[in-house]
């Protein structure tokens, strides 16, 4: 939070219109690394381990996606945490983001935009249960030089540590000349 700014807190009594207590606390210093979009861990192509998840999940549209409070997946979707990473390519390229080698049930979202304003985040890719390695996730994405891409790994159903990989597809252009 920033001094002098007004922040609005909205509580929804969807399940039970009763009263409850809540607490607002402040902690000084930097945000915990990787727990929030604003403190996303900058990465280059390589393999990374997610050891834990923070409290701040944008959810890629999956949060609250169920229309029924009795749905088996409704409550976990509302309260998912996330591990945040960022990637800024130096050239236009095609990347692959994958947790297929982990063997774990994973969920990944990729955004562009401004992290300080969650409504400006634009979901550009998402995957849960990639066909060739379900229940793990994988996506292929064309990225633009100088644009920062925010990668959100969600603990949508279970908070399980896992490895994931960011790799660049090496595409080669071949030109044929025909006489």
N, C-alpha and C positions, 0 to 999 in steps of 0.2 A: 504494500500500500504506500501511497505517497501523501505526505503532509499537505493539508489543505484540500484534498480531493474528497468528494462525497461518495460513499459506497452504499449501495442498497442491498439489504439481505432479505431474501424471500423464503419463507417456510411454507411448505405445502402439506396439508393434513389429509392427504389422499386416502390413507387407510383408516385413520382414526381421528375424528375431530376433537379429541381431548387436549388438555393442556400438557405441557412438558417444560422442563428446564433446559437451557442451553447456555454455553459459555463462549465468550469471545476473548481470545488471548492473542498477544503480540509477541513475536520473537524478533530481536534485532539481528542484523547481519545478513549475509547472503542466503539466498534460497538453497536448499539442499541440491547438490548437483544431480541432474537427471530426473528429479522428482516432479518438475514442472516444465512446461514448454519453454518458459523464460530462462530456465537453467539447463536446457538440453545439452547433452554431452556432444561436442563436435567430433565427428568421425570421418575417417577416410576409408577406402575399401579395405576390408579385413573382417576378422571374426571377433565378436564381442560377447561377453557373458552378462546376462541380466541376473543379478543376485537378489534384487528386491524391487518392489514397486512403490511409487509415491502415491500421494492422495489425489493428485490433479489429473483427471482424465477428461479429454474432450469427447472421446467415445465414437467419433466418426459416424454419428447418427445411430449407433447401436444402443446408446444409453436411453432407457425408457422406451425402447422400440416396441415393446409389447403393448397391446391395447387392453390387456386383462391383468389385474393385480393378482389373480390366482395362477397365472402362468408360471411354470417351473423355473423359467429363466428371467422373470421380471425383476426380482429383487437384486440378483447379482449384477444385472446390467445397470441398474441405477447407481450402484456403489462401486464400480470398477475403479481401480487405480491404474497407474501407467508408469512406464519407464520411457523417458524422452531422449531422443538423439537428434542431431542436425547434420545435414550434409550439404555442402556448397560446392558444386563441381566447378572446375576451372575451364572446362570446355563442354560443348554440347555432347551428350553421350547417352547410352542406354545402360541402366543399372538393373541389377537383380537384388532384391531384399528377400532373404530366405531364412526360415528356421527349420527347414526340412530335415537336416541332419540331427536335430534335437530329439525328435520323436515325441515331443510334447504337444499338447493342445494349445495353440497360440493364436493370437489375433493382432493384426498390424494395420495401422492407418498411416497415410502420408498426407501432409498438408503443406500449403504455401500460405503466406500472409504474415501478419504481425502478432507475435505471441503476447504482447502486452494487452491486446484487444482480442479476446477469444472469438468475438463475433466476426472478426476479419479473417480468421483461419478458413481456408477453402480446402475441403477434402478433395484430393485429386486421385487417390487410390486407396483400396482397402482389400484385405483378404483374411478369411477365416476358412480353414480346411481346404487347402490347395488340392486339386484333384489327384495329382501324382504323389502326394505325400501326406494326405489327411491323417490326423487332425492338425498337422502343422501348417504354417502359412508361407506363401511365396507370391511375389509379384514382380513383374517386369515393367519398367517405367522409363520413358524418354525424359531426360532432364536438360535444363538450359543453363549454360555457364553463368555464374554470378547469382543465380537464384538459390535461396536457402530452402531446403526441404526438411520439414520436421517429421520425424519418424516416431510414432507412438505405438509401443508394444503394450497391450492391455492385459490385465489379469482378469479377463471377462468372467471366467467360470472358476478358475483356481489360480492361486498365486504360486506358480512354480518357476524356479530358476531354470534358465535355458540359454543356450548359445544361439546366436543369429549371425548371418553373414551379409555384408554389403559387397557386391562385386560389380565390375564393369564388363559389359559384353564387348568383346573385341570384334567389331564389325569391320570388314575390309571391303573397300570398293574396288571392283575389278572393271576395267574398261577394255572392251574388245573393239578392234578395228577390222572391218571386213572389206576385202578387196573384191 
